Amino acid sequence: MANSAQSKKRARQAEVHRRRNASQRSAMRTAIKKTVAAIQGGDQQVASAAFASAVPIIDRAVTHGLIHKNKASRHKSRLNAAVKALSA
């Protein structure tokens, strides 16, 4: 357990950050899962709408340091390719 005032404050801050990160990470994963579900549903309009709503959430995760920019790019690229494959 934290003893000094500084370490107590850092522990409080770490808990706030942990909760915020968990919430944002969960929102990102949910958006990706909704997009994947829409793709598996086979409706191109719904899938493209889900993808369009997922992209800013993924980008926000990068801005806040939750995931690496390459991982975000990989997710967006794969989802976009799957959405485009529905129209073909």
C-alpha positions as CSV (number, residue, x, y, z in Angstrom):
1,M,0.0,0.0,0.0
2,A,1.1,3.5,-0.7
3,N,2.7,5.4,2.2
4,S,3.8,8.8,1.1
5,A,1.4,11.5,-0.1
6,Q,2.9,11.3,-3.6
7,S,2.5,7.6,-3.9
8,K,-1.1,7.8,-2.6
9,K,-1.9,10.4,-5.2
10,R,-0.2,8.3,-8.0
11,A,-2.3,5.3,-6.9
12,R,-5.5,7.3,-7.1
13,Q,-4.5,8.6,-10.6
14,A,-3.6,5.1,-11.7
15,E,-7.0,3.8,-10.7
16,V,-8.8,6.6,-12.6
17,H,-6.6,6.0,-15.7
18,R,-7.2,2.2,-15.5
19,R,-11.0,2.6,-15.4
20,R,-11.0,5.1,-18.3
21,N,-8.7,2.9,-20.4
22,A,-10.8,-0.2,-19.7
23,S,-13.9,1.7,-20.8
24,Q,-12.4,3.0,-24.0
25,R,-10.8,-0.4,-24.8
26,S,-14.2,-2.1,-24.3
27,A,-15.9,0.5,-26.5
28,M,-13.3,-0.2,-29.2
29,R,-13.7,-3.9,-29.0
30,T,-17.5,-3.6,-29.1
31,A,-17.4,-1.4,-32.2
32,I,-15.1,-4.0,-33.9
33,K,-17.4,-6.9,-32.9
34,K,-20.5,-5.0,-34.2
35,T,-18.8,-4.5,-37.5
36,V,-17.7,-8.1,-37.8
37,A,-21.3,-9.2,-37.0
38,A,-22.7,-6.9,-39.6
39,I,-20.2,-8.3,-42.2
40,Q,-21.2,-11.8,-41.3
41,G,-24.9,-10.8,-41.6
42,G,-24.1,-10.1,-45.3
43,D,-25.8,-6.7,-45.6
44,Q,-23.4,-4.3,-47.2
45,Q,-25.2,-1.1,-46.1
46,V,-25.3,-2.1,-42.4
47,A,-21.7,-3.3,-42.5
48,S,-20.4,0.0,-44.1
49,A,-22.4,2.0,-41.5
50,A,-20.9,-0.1,-38.7
51,F,-17.4,0.3,-40.1
52,A,-17.9,4.1,-40.4
53,S,-18.8,4.3,-36.8
54,A,-16.0,2.0,-35.7
55,V,-13.2,4.0,-37.4
56,P,-13.2,7.1,-35.2
57,I,-13.4,4.9,-32.1
58,I,-10.3,2.9,-33.2
59,D,-8.5,6.2,-34.0
60,R,-9.4,7.6,-30.6
61,A,-7.9,4.5,-29.0
62,V,-4.6,5.3,-30.8
63,T,-4.7,9.0,-29.7
64,H,-5.2,8.0,-26.1
65,G,-2.4,5.4,-26.2
66,L,-4.5,2.3,-25.8
67,I,-3.2,0.6,-28.9
68,H,-0.4,1.1,-31.4
69,K,-1.1,3.0,-34.6
70,N,-0.1,-0.1,-36.7
71,K,-2.6,-2.2,-34.9
72,A,-5.3,0.3,-35.5
73,S,-4.4,0.5,-39.2
74,R,-4.4,-3.3,-39.4
75,H,-7.9,-3.5,-37.9
76,K,-9.3,-0.8,-40.1
77,S,-7.7,-2.3,-43.2
78,R,-9.1,-5.8,-42.6
79,L,-12.5,-4.6,-41.7
80,N,-12.6,-2.3,-44.8
81,A,-11.5,-5.2,-47.0
82,A,-14.3,-7.4,-45.6
83,V,-16.9,-4.7,-46.1
84,K,-15.8,-4.1,-49.7
85,A,-15.9,-7.9,-50.4
86,L,-19.6,-7.9,-49.6
87,S,-20.3,-5.6,-52.5
88,A,-18.4,-7.7,-55.0
